[in-house]
């Protein structure tokens, strides 16, 4: 278990997340992509993000933006 206290502008429904839980980890990545600030996005593991991008159920315009960004940075979404 890897408990983490997320910022309120990203997660407002709970005080802690277990980032060791794959479901919570993917949900947190989604929240960061939708509501995060620059400093929040910088903390994401871009390789992990590329692996899970298709599973995050993002709005199509947000997913497209991130897919292009990751590809240009050398992270091939899978």
JOGI-V305604 format. One record per residue. N is the residue number from 1. RES is the residue in one small letter. BURIAL is b if it has 9 or more other ideal C-beta (glycine too) atoms within 8 Angstrom, else e. D_FIRST is the distance of its C-alpha to the first C-alpha in Angstrom with 1 decimal. Layout:
{{N RES BURIAL D_FIRST} {N RES BURIAL D_FIRST}}
//
This chain:
{{1 x e 0.0} {2 x e 3.8} {3 x e 6.1} {4 x b 9.6} {5 x e 13.0} {6 x b 15.2} {7 x e 18.9} {8 x e 21.0} {9 x e 23.3} {10 x b 20.5} {11 x b 18.6} {12 x e 20.7} {13 x e 19.4} {14 x e 16.3} {15 x e 15.3} {16 x e 11.5} {17 x b 9.5} {18 x b 6.0} {19 x b 7.0} {20 x e 4.9} {21 x b 7.2} {22 x e 10.6} {23 x e 12.7} {24 x b 11.2} {25 x b 11.2} {26 x b 14.8} {27 x b 15.8} {28 x b 14.9} {29 x b 17.0} {30 x b 19.7} {31 x b 19.8} {32 x b 20.2} {33 x b 22.9} {34 x e 24.7} {35 x e 24.4} {36 x b 23.1} {37 x e 25.4} {38 x e 26.2} {39 x e 23.7} {40 x b 20.8} {41 x b 22.0} {42 x e 22.4} {43 x e 18.7} {44 x b 18.1} {45 x e 18.0} {46 x b 21.3} {47 x e 21.0} {48 x b 17.9} {49 x b 19.8} {50 x b 22.9} {51 x e 21.1} {52 x b 19.9} {53 x b 22.7} {54 x e 24.6} {55 x e 21.8} {56 x b 21.3} {57 x e 24.4} {58 x b 25.9} {59 x e 29.5} {60 x e 31.7} {61 x e 33.0} {62 x b 29.6} {63 x b 28.4} {64 x e 31.7} {65 x e 31.5} {66 x b 28.1} {67 x b 29.3} {68 x e 32.4} {69 x e 30.6} {70 x b 28.1} {71 x b 31.1} {72 x e 33.2} {73 x e 30.5} {74 x e 30.3} {75 x b 27.1} {76 x e 28.3} {77 x b 26.5} {78 x e 25.9}}
//
